Structures are given as C-alpha cells and as structure tokens.
Amino acid sequence: MILAGRAFRFGDNVSTDVHLSVKYRPPNTTLTDLTRDAFKDIDPAFSASVRRGDLVVAGENFGLVSSRADAAVVLRELGVSCVLAKSFGHMFYRNAINMGLPVIECDTGSISAGDEVEVDPGAGVAQTGGGEIRFSPYPPSLLNIIAAGGLISFLQKEGDYPS
C-alpha cells in the first residue's frame, strides 16, 4: 500500500475540537456538512483545497482531547490518505485505525505545506523532497484493517462480525 499526495501542514496540539469544531454541529448535521467545515478555524480553505490522496502532516499531539470517531471519518471522507505526526492523542489514533485512516508517528520536521509525500506504511518509510523518513512499519494485521476500510469492515469481511 503506497499513499501519496500533497502535504497539508498543521502545528502541535491540534485538538479534534479544532479540526472538527462542535460549533459547526447543529442538530441534523450531515457528514457532508462536517467535511465542509473541517479545520475551518485554523485553515478555512482546507476542505475546498484537499484532494483525494493528500496527507495531513502535524507536529506533536495531533488529535488530542476528544473521543469522537467522526474526527477521523471526516478526514477519510475528504480523501486524506493518511496523517503523519510526531505524536497523536491516543483516542484519535485508535479511532483513526478503527475507521480505516492510516496514522503514522514519525519525525515530520522536514515536511512543509505543499510538499509531495509518498508513504509506505508496510515498509515504514516516507519519501519527501527533503529525503527519507523512517518509522515503525505497520504489521500485516494492521495493513489488512486499513485495506478493508476499518475494523468493522475487516471483521465483517472475515465473518467475525454481523453485517
């Protein structure tokens, strides 16, 4: 599995309350509404600019605070192929994997906004214009969950979860 696209760069401590703010969630909010407003307070152009395959790149503690799985779902629905960060909020990390969105802990200091990045989660390497970044490769079981579109889809496919 090779993931490739442009980098959208964010800093440290990006809370899920910022990238998917509750102020844009009135009653009857749809997934389309949520995707339109992703990161609106820190990058109003993000939702309109991101293309299928692009990557989110951040510093320390991306996705801290909230346990809302829809924070990961919105990124996946926008076409974000993966999130690279120096570290993640533990609930966001687990939700992202469960929703089929690859999240990779690595040194993101050499990646700038707009850089073309190619990531191979199974090999544990990301290629950028600035060189190669190594990280712990995903084990085959995790690659299978991502390829299936998330944990529930994987379990349904394997016959261990009711359809």
Number of C-alpha atoms within 10 A of each C-alpha: 11 12 17 21 21 21 26 22 19 19 12 16 18 21 20 24 16 19 22 26 17 11 9 14 13 9 6 7 10 10 12 11 14 24 22 18 22 25 22 17 13 12 15 13 14 18 18 12 11 19 15 14 19 24 29 21 26 29 21 20 19 27 29 21 17 15 16 15 18 19 25 27 21 24 24 22 16 22 16 26 23 25 24 24 25 17 22 25 19 16 15 25 23 16 21 26 20 22 23 26 27 25 24 24 19 21 17 19 12 12 22 19 13 13 17 18 23 21 24 17 24 16 15 16 18 22 16 18 12 12 10 13 17 16 16 13 15 17 12 11 9 19 18 15 21 21 16 18 16 21 21 18 19 19 15 13 13 10 10 10 12 8 9
